[in-house]
Amino acid sequence: MATTTSEGLTMRRRRGVLGLLAWLCGSLFFLPVAWMVLTSLHRESDAATNPPSLGAPLTLQGYKEFFGASTGVSPWPPLINSFSASLMSTLLVLVLAIPAAYALSIKPVRKWSDAMFFFLSTKMLPVVAGLLPVYLIAQNAGLLDNVALLVVLYTSMNLPIAVWMMRSFLAEVPVEILEAASIDGAGLPTVLVRIVAPVVAPGIAATSLICFIFSWNELLFARVLTGVVAGTAPVFLTGFVTSQGLFLAKVCAAAVCISLPVLIAGFAAQDKLVQGLSLGAVK
């Protein structure tokens, strides 16, 4: 009896120590975000002090500057461009990735491993290496400074990741359900929409969120291939770094506002994200 009590006490202590370590690790990741939010609420003179003044008075001047209170430059067009390009490219990725993953997992094609390696190999080339050819093609096609070009590029960049993720999720779909649907005469579109999609809904949510985040945060292509019309939120953010200097409070306020859509989407889909990323982890 005493041995059992001692073992239970030891287990509780271990769990307490592991929980404390988890909170410490989480705090380390959250600290830069909290510091950015706090800096965005300071005046430029207080944000630029070294060491920073934590007890400085708070103000919303940085957010007023972001929304164009003094400059007259509105952030809404770049935000709308980022949202449009990210959302449309994510939808296209799902439309293309789910049938491809279905063919590579549930109905495997010949040499499917070679196909998966080909998908992965497209991510091995540095983005900057293909920047000049993409620019020339876009220039000849008249697609520079166009949101449609960003949609195509973001779709092509996120598709390999989505196929790899969706294949692992679809591999967990019971084959018996698909065989029963096939016997009932269900075609491929019906199987994908009414049977496969509900089963792997957490995986689809996780894939969608990751693709949306990658598209929203992309800067290099948006910086080079867009201008005034199709500029995205990250490009707009770089405009706060001027030749006059780096204004920390304004940059932090802009970074907080631009990060909010991704944070809201992640918070709204956090349960599906956890389920999707853990799908297939335990047999």
RODO-2510 file (C-alpha; in nm, 4 decimals, decimal comma):
residues 283
     n   res          X          Y          Z
     1     m     0,0000     0,0000     0,0000
     2     a     0,2809     0,2361     0,0909
     3     t     0,4600     0,1492    -0,2324
     4     t     0,1516     0,2337    -0,4384
     5     t     0,1112     0,5683    -0,2602
     6     s     0,4788     0,6506    -0,3167
     7     e     0,4547     0,5659    -0,6870
     8     g     0,1433     0,7842    -0,7233
     9     l     0,3204     1,0746    -0,5522
    10     t     0,6206     1,0319    -0,7809
    11     m     0,3984     1,0326    -1,0900
    12     r     0,2225     1,3502    -0,9739
    13     r     0,5571     1,5197    -0,9184
    14     r     0,6752     1,4194    -1,2654
    15     r     0,3562     1,5512    -1,4198
    16     g     0,3955     1,8741    -1,2264
    17     v     0,7540     1,9188    -1,3445
    18     l     0,6588     1,8389    -1,7059
    19     g     0,3662     2,0793    -1,6857
    20     l     0,5934     2,3528    -1,5530
    21     l     0,8434     2,2924    -1,8336
    22     a     0,5612     2,3061    -2,0884
    23     w     0,4450     2,6406    -1,9518
    24     l     0,8024     2,7740    -1,9590
    25     c     0,8477     2,6677    -2,3223
    26     g     0,5130     2,8200    -2,4140
    27     s     0,6094     3,1440    -2,2410
    28     l     0,9334     3,1611    -2,4387
    29     f     0,7366     3,1404    -2,7638
    30     f     0,4759     3,3914    -2,6446
    31     l     0,7238     3,6451    -2,5032
    32     p     0,8225     3,8024    -2,8409
    33     v     0,4543     3,8416    -2,9318
    34     a     0,3752     4,0046    -2,5975
    35     w     0,6774     4,2317    -2,6372
    36     m     0,5596     4,3336    -2,9855
    37     v     0,2097     4,4159    -2,8575
    38     l     0,3500     4,6185    -2,5671
    39     t     0,5877     4,8093    -2,7961
    40     s     0,3021     4,8911    -3,0324
    41     l     0,1270     5,0709    -2,7447
    42     h     0,4241     5,2997    -2,6700
    43     r     0,5339     5,6260    -2,8220
    44     e     0,8286     5,6183    -3,0595
    45     s     1,0527     5,7919    -2,8081
    46     d     0,9709     5,5304    -2,5428
    47     a     0,9951     5,2345    -2,7818
    48     a     1,3418     5,3416    -2,9001
    49     t     1,4976     5,3651    -2,5535
    50     n     1,7680     5,1179    -2,4551
    51     p     1,6781     4,9379    -2,2357
    52     p     1,3109     4,9704    -2,3294
    53     s     1,0881     5,1564    -2,0894
    54     l     0,8288     4,9046    -1,9682
    55     g     0,6465     5,1580    -1,7503
    56     a     0,6053     5,4175    -2,0256
    57     p     0,2552     5,5600    -2,0853
    58     l     0,0420     5,3685    -2,3335
    59     t    -0,0986     5,5195    -2,6495
    60     l    -0,2786     5,4118    -2,9689
    61     q    -0,0763     5,6456    -3,1892
    62     g     0,0971     5,3564    -3,3652
    63     y    -0,2369     5,2044    -3,4663
    64     k    -0,3617     5,5426    -3,5852
    65     e    -0,0529     5,5691    -3,8030
    66     f    -0,1200     5,2202    -3,9420
    67     f    -0,4754     5,3067    -4,0398
    68     g    -0,3576     5,6242    -4,2121
    69     a    -0,4719     5,8827    -3,9603
    70     s    -0,1805     6,1124    -4,0459
    71     t    -0,0359     5,9658    -4,3667
    72     g    -0,3639     5,9205    -4,5526
    73     v    -0,2524     5,5767    -4,6768
    74     s    -0,5182     5,3122    -4,6134
    75     p    -0,4139     4,9549    -4,5256
    76     w    -0,7430     4,8051    -4,6451
    77     p    -0,6496     4,7456    -5,0129
    78     p    -0,3351     4,5437    -4,9195
    79     l    -0,5311     4,3519    -4,6548
    80     i    -0,8065     4,2717    -4,9041
    81     n    -0,5470     4,1621    -5,1621
    82     s    -0,3808     3,9309    -4,9103
    83     f    -0,7118     3,7856    -4,8004
    84     s    -0,8302     3,7325    -5,1588
    85     a    -0,5062     3,5709    -5,2768
    86     s    -0,4727     3,3528    -4,9656
    87     l    -0,8350     3,2359    -4,9618
    88     m    -0,8604     3,1651    -5,3358
    89     s    -0,5263     2,9839    -5,3483
    90     t    -0,6218     2,7728    -5,0439
    91     l    -0,9490     2,6691    -5,2078
    92     l    -0,7677     2,5793    -5,5301
    93     v    -0,5094     2,3790    -5,3362
    94     l    -0,7833     2,1747    -5,1690
    95     v    -0,9642     2,1131    -5,4977
    96     l    -0,6419     1,9799    -5,6523
    97     a    -0,4792     1,8137    -5,3503
    98     i    -0,7697     1,5984    -5,2286
    99     p    -0,8172     1,4034    -5,5566
   100     a    -0,4390     1,3714    -5,5950
   101     a    -0,4001     1,2424    -5,2395
   102     y    -0,6933     1,0061    -5,2958
   103     a    -0,5162     0,8599    -5,5990
   104     l    -0,1915     0,8246    -5,4036
   105     s    -0,3371     0,6656    -5,0902
   106     i    -0,6797     0,5027    -5,1214
   107     k    -0,6515     0,4181    -5,4920
   108     p    -0,2722     0,4064    -5,5303
   109     v    -0,1355     0,4558    -5,8794
   110     r     0,1710     0,2761    -6,0097
   111     k     0,4975     0,4065    -5,8656
   112     w     0,3111     0,6370    -5,6286
   113     s     0,6255     0,6834    -5,4182
   114     d     0,8016     0,8355    -5,7196
   115     a     0,5122     1,0760    -5,7625
   116     m     0,5320     1,1763    -5,3973
   117     f     0,9057     1,2356    -5,4268
   118     f     0,8443     1,4523    -5,7343
   119     f     0,5977     1,6625    -5,5362
   120     l     0,8501     1,7025    -5,2563
   121     s     1,1373     1,7804    -5,4936
   122     t     0,9576     2,0922    -5,6139
   123     k     1,0147     2,2421    -5,2676
   124     m     1,3917     2,1846    -5,2835
   125     l     1,4531     2,4717    -5,5275
   126     p     1,5035     2,8056    -5,3496
   127     v     1,2252     3,0481    -5,4321
   128     v     1,4684     3,3197    -5,5325
   129     a     1,6186     3,0875    -5,7977
   130     g     1,2905     3,0862    -5,9890
   131     l     1,2101     3,4523    -5,9346
   132     l     1,3564     3,5861    -6,2609
   133     p     1,1841     3,3306    -6,4920
   134     v     0,8538     3,3884    -6,3133
   135     y     0,8957     3,7637    -6,3507
   136     l     0,9675     3,7382    -6,7226
   137     i     0,6719     3,5059    -6,7808
   138     a     0,4412     3,7359    -6,5857
   139     q     0,5701     4,0381    -6,7741
   140     n     0,5118     3,8785    -7,1142
   141     a     0,1665     3,7618    -7,0071
   142     g     0,0715     4,1034    -6,8723
   143     l     0,0096     3,9694    -6,5222
   144     l     0,2409     4,1928    -6,3221
   145     d     0,0702     4,3699    -6,0320
   146     n    -0,2235     4,1301    -6,0530
   147     v    -0,3811     3,9309    -5,7691
   148     a    -0,4541     3,6432    -6,0094
   149     l    -0,0796     3,5881    -6,0526
   150     l    -0,0362     3,5596    -5,6759
   151     v    -0,3199     3,3058    -5,6607
   152     v    -0,1456     3,0857    -5,9182
   153     l     0,1929     3,1165    -5,7457
   154     y     0,0586     3,0495    -5,3969
   155     t    -0,1348     2,7497    -5,5252
   156     s     0,1751     2,6005    -5,6856
   157     m     0,3836     2,6625    -5,3731
   158     n     0,1368     2,5071    -5,1280
   159     l     0,0156     2,2167    -5,3419
   160     p     0,3069     1,9764    -5,2650
   161     i     0,2660     2,0292    -4,8899
   162     a    -0,1095     1,9820    -4,9133
   163     v    -0,0763     1,6593    -5,1122
   164     w     0,1661     1,5132    -4,8585
   165     m    -0,0555     1,6107    -4,5664
   166     m    -0,3810     1,4970    -4,7253
   167     r    -0,2304     1,1631    -4,8263
   168     s    -0,1474     1,0846    -4,4636
   169     f    -0,5000     1,1807    -4,3603
   170     l    -0,6737     0,9877    -4,6387
   171     a    -0,4683     0,6775    -4,5613
   172     e    -0,6698     0,6516    -4,2375
   173     v    -1,0069     0,6290    -4,4166
   174     p    -1,1548     0,2780    -4,3734
   175     v    -1,1491     0,0972    -4,7058
   176     e    -1,4731    -0,0838    -4,6175
   177     i    -1,6688     0,2426    -4,6340
   178     l    -1,5385     0,3158    -4,9813
   179     e    -1,6107    -0,0366    -5,1004
   180     a    -1,9681    -0,0093    -4,9728
   181     a    -2,0126     0,3216    -5,1531
   182     s    -1,8705     0,1710    -5,4728
   183     i    -2,1150    -0,1179    -5,4510
   184     d    -2,4017     0,1307    -5,4120
   185     g    -2,2921     0,2930    -5,7393
   186     a    -2,1385     0,6132    -5,5989
   187     g    -1,9022     0,7897    -5,8388
   188     l    -1,5718     0,9539    -5,7519
   189     p    -1,7167     1,3054    -5,6926
   190     t    -1,9831     1,1611    -5,4619
   191     v    -1,7242     0,9554    -5,2722
   192     l    -1,4968     1,2561    -5,2239
   193     v    -1,7688     1,5002    -5,1187
   194     r    -2,0079     1,2843    -4,9144
   195     i    -1,7820     1,0149    -4,7701
   196     v    -1,4149     1,1120    -4,7699
   197     a    -1,4508     1,4816    -4,6845
   198     p    -1,6543     1,4324    -4,3613
   199     v    -1,4162     1,1618    -4,2380
   200     v    -1,1018     1,3689    -4,2921
   201     a    -1,2579     1,7075    -4,2058
   202     p    -0,9979     1,7751    -3,9300
   203     g    -0,7182     1,7029    -4,1775
   204     i    -0,8738     1,9323    -4,4364
   205     a    -0,9017     2,2072    -4,1746
   206     a    -0,5375     2,1651    -4,0719
   207     t    -0,4192     2,1674    -4,4333
   208     s    -0,6322     2,4710    -4,5150
   209     l    -0,5012     2,6679    -4,2192
   210     i    -0,1368     2,5907    -4,2966
   211     c    -0,1783     2,6825    -4,6637
   212     f    -0,3598     3,0032    -4,5684
   213     i    -0,0823     3,1027    -4,3268
   214     f     0,1919     3,0341    -4,5829
   215     s     0,0067     3,2387    -4,8437
   216     w    -0,0673     3,5245    -4,6060
   217     n     0,2950     3,5516    -4,4905
   218     e     0,4577     3,5258    -4,8350
   219     l     0,6665     3,8344    -4,9116
   220     l     0,9259     3,7731    -5,1844
   221     f     0,6945     3,7159    -5,4826
   222     a     0,4499     3,9805    -5,3624
   223     r     0,7317     4,2321    -5,3224
   224     v     0,8792     4,1770    -5,6688
   225     l     0,5702     4,0999    -5,8786
   226     t     0,3215     4,3516    -5,7404
   227     g     0,3024     4,7265    -5,7125
   228     v     0,0316     4,9710    -5,6160
   229     v    -0,2717     4,7693    -5,7281
   230     a    -0,2019     4,4162    -5,6007
   231     g     0,0335     4,4869    -5,3102
   232     t    -0,0263     4,2577    -5,0122
   233     a    -0,0214     4,3162    -4,6381
   234     p     0,3418     4,2030    -4,5841
   235     v     0,4515     4,4406    -4,8618
   236     f     0,2545     4,7190    -4,6948
   237     l     0,4296     4,6363    -4,3676
   238     t     0,7744     4,6874    -4,5212
   239     g     0,6690     5,0399    -4,6177
   240     f     0,7018     5,1421    -4,2526
   241     v     1,0794     5,0957    -4,2797
   242     t     1,1822     5,4193    -4,4511
   243     s     1,5057     5,6013    -4,5222
   244     q     1,4321     5,8171    -4,2196
   245     g     1,4763     5,5198    -3,9903
   246     l     1,2947     5,2277    -3,8295
   247     f     0,9932     5,3391    -3,6277
   248     l     0,9462     5,0536    -3,3843
   249     a     0,6058     5,1484    -3,2467
   250     k     0,4533     5,1897    -3,5941
   251     v     0,6085     4,8663    -3,7217
   252     c     0,4896     4,6699    -3,4170
   253     a     0,1373     4,8131    -3,4473
   254     a     0,1273     4,7212    -3,8156
   255     a     0,2624     4,3719    -3,7420
   256     v    -0,0063     4,3147    -3,4766
   257     c    -0,2865     4,4216    -3,7112
   258     i    -0,1557     4,2119    -4,0009
   259     s    -0,1125     3,9071    -3,7762
   260     l    -0,4670     3,9237    -3,6398
   261     p    -0,6435     3,7464    -3,9319
   262     v    -0,4104     3,4472    -3,9047
   263     l    -0,4393     3,4386    -3,5256
   264     i    -0,8187     3,4551    -3,5434
   265     a    -0,8301     3,1775    -3,8039
   266     g    -0,5969     2,9617    -3,5960
   267     f    -0,7955     3,0195    -3,2779
   268     a    -1,1249     2,9419    -3,4514
   269     a    -0,9912     2,6174    -3,5989
   270     q    -0,7649     2,5095    -3,3135
   271     d    -0,9687     2,1998    -3,2255
   272     k    -0,9761     2,0854    -3,5885
   273     l    -0,6066     2,1690    -3,6220
   274     v    -0,5094     1,9502    -3,3261
   275     q    -0,7287     1,6651    -3,4500
   276     g    -0,5928     1,6950    -3,8022
   277     l    -0,2260     1,7065    -3,7070
   278     s    -0,2709     1,4086    -3,4733
   279     l    -0,4790     1,2064    -3,7218
   280     g    -0,3042     0,8787    -3,7875
   281     a    -0,0498     0,9302    -3,5092
   282     v    -0,2032     0,6513    -3,3003
   283     k    -0,3042     0,3245    -3,4617
***
